[in-house]
Amino acid sequence: MANTLTNPVIDRPLGPLVSTTPASRPQKVTLPGRFVTLVPVSPDHAPDLFAVTCGPSNDAFWTYMFSGPFPTLSSFQAHISHLASSTDPIFFTIISNTTSKPVGLTSLMRIEPAHRVCEVGNILYGSPLQRTPGATEALYLLGRYVFEDLGYRRWEWKCDALNSPSRRAAHRFGFTQEGVFRQHMIVKGRSRDTAWFSVVEGEWKTVGAGMKEWLGEGNFNGEGRQRKGLEEVRAGIAALQE
């Protein structure tokens, strides 16, 4: 293992010394971006979120979520009210800067300031957000907040090991897969193996810079199509940093 030390007394390898100063705990803040803005989730967001994430045509969005689907607006409103009162996870509504309407949800969870570790989770992108620059920007805004503002050293992404779209997204965003925890959970009466991914502080320089450059105006043509993919942009930045 790189960067290990050896204790001369017990002759055993040890990890490197690190600061024990805790990271700051995430707050219910507003995180503005070019395409989207993250704001603390509010019960007022429920009707618009219901329109883009619920109903029979959207039930598949909830397949790997811990809750849902929600058949009625009233049941969804109760759910959103519960999320708004939570401090871990701490939930954010993703607002489209084009329409000023809610288009998705995300959260920071399993927050451990002493170890400077937290997780992005409960990601729910409505149809208007999926496969748009705003979907990437929402993740970038959270990552920048976690590493650059709050001082975390590890940011995790976990998903059902059968959730192929989530696993592909984690790789695209620059998270490294660490393994699969077998029979990790029981969710909605079914056994779940959980795939674990992470970005650590030394990697954020490349991962974050890649997202920032990919999101820049110069990477999109007049029709809004990307000129380079995110992974290509990140690889170019990594090569320059070597």
GINOR-V322942 format. One record per residue. N is the residue number from 0. SS is DSSP state (a for helix, b for strand, c for the rest). PSI is psi as a letter, one per 30 degrees, with the letter a starting at -180 (none if undefined). OMEGA is omega in whole degrees, -180 to 180 (NA if undefined). Layout:
((N SS PSI OMEGA) (N SS PSI OMEGA))
This chain:
((0 c k -178) (1 c l 174) (2 c g 176) (3 c l 178) (4 b l 177) (5 b k 177) (6 b j -175) (7 c f -178) (8 c e -176) (9 c f 177) (10 c h 178) (11 b k 179) (12 b k 179) (13 b l 175) (14 c l -179) (15 c l 175) (16 c k 178) (17 c l 176) (18 c k 177) (19 c g 176) (20 c k -178) (21 c l 170) (22 c l 175) (23 c k 179) (24 c k 178) (25 c k 179) (26 c l 178) (27 c i -175) (28 c l 173) (29 c k -179) (30 b j -176) (31 b k 176) (32 c a -179) (33 c e -176) (34 c e -177) (35 b l 173) (36 b k 177) (37 b k 179) (38 b l 177) (39 b k -178) (40 c k -178) (41 c k 174) (42 a f 179) (43 a f -179) (44 a f -171) (45 a e -177) (46 a e -179) (47 a e 177) (48 a e 178) (49 a e -177) (50 a e -175) (51 a f -178) (52 a f -176) (53 c l -175) (54 c l -176) (55 a e -178) (56 a f -178) (57 a g -177) (58 a e -179) (59 a f 178) (60 a f -171) (61 a g -174) (62 c e -175) (63 c g 177) (64 c l 180) (65 c f -179) (66 c a 176) (67 c l 0) (68 c l -177) (69 c j -174) (70 c f -176) (71 c l 178) (72 a e -178) (73 a e 178) (74 a e 179) (75 a e 177) (76 a e 177) (77 a e 178) (78 a e -179) (79 a e 177) (80 a e 177) (81 a e 179) (82 a e -177) (83 a f -179) (84 c f -175) (85 c k 174) (86 c f 172) (87 c j 9) (88 c l 171) (89 b k -169) (90 b k 176) (91 b k 170) (92 b k 178) (93 b j -178) (94 b k 174) (95 b k 177) (96 c f 179) (97 c e -175) (98 c f -175) (99 c g 180) (100 c k 175) (101 b k -180) (102 b f 180) (103 b l 180) (104 b l 171) (105 b l -178) (106 b l 164) (107 b k -171) (108 b l -177) (109 b h -172) (110 b j -179) (111 b i -177) (112 c e -178) (113 c e 179) (114 c f -179) (115 c h -179) (116 b k 169) (117 b l -173) (118 b k 167) (119 b k -177) (120 b a -180) (121 b h -178) (122 b k -180) (123 b j -179) (124 b k 174) (125 c l -177) (126 c e -179) (127 c f -178) (128 c f -174) (129 c k 176) (130 c h 175) (131 c l 175) (132 a e 179) (133 a f 179) (134 a e 177) (135 a e -178) (136 a e 178) (137 a e 179) (138 a e 179) (139 a e -179) (140 a e 178) (141 a e -179) (142 a e 178) (143 a e 178) (144 a e -177) (145 a e -174) (146 a e -170) (147 a f -180) (148 a e -173) (149 c f 175) (150 c h 176) (151 c l -179) (152 c f -180) (153 b k -180) (154 b k -172) (155 b l 173) (156 b k 178) (157 b k 178) (158 b l 172) (159 b k -178) (160 c f 178) (161 c f -177) (162 c i -176) (163 a e 179) (164 a e 179) (165 a e 179) (166 a e 178) (167 a e 180) (168 a e 180) (169 a e 178) (170 a e -179) (171 a e -179) (172 a f 176) (173 c g 175) (174 c k 179) (175 b k 178) (176 b k -177) (177 b f 180) (178 b a 180) (179 b k 174) (180 b j -176) (181 b k 180) (182 b h -173) (183 b e -175) (184 b l 166) (185 b j -176) (186 b k -179) (187 c h 176) (188 c g -179) (189 b k 178) (190 b k 179) (191 b k 163) (192 b k -175) (193 b k 175) (194 b k -178) (195 b k 176) (196 b l 176) (197 b l 163) (198 b k 178) (199 b l -168) (200 a e 180) (201 a f -180) (202 a f -175) (203 a e 179) (204 a e 179) (205 a e -177) (206 a e -179) (207 a e 179) (208 a e 178) (209 a e 178) (210 a e -178) (211 a e -180) (212 a e 180) (213 a e -178) (214 a f -176) (215 c l -178) (216 a e -178) (217 a f -178) (218 a g -179) (219 b k -180) (220 c a -177) (221 c f 179) (222 c g 179) (223 c g 179) (224 c k -179) (225 b k 175) (226 c e 177) (227 c k 176) (228 c l -178) (229 a e -179) (230 a e 177) (231 a e 179) (232 a e -178) (233 a e 179) (234 a e 178) (235 a e 178) (236 a e 179) (237 a e -180) (238 a e 180) (239 a f -177) (240 a f -179) (241 c none NA))
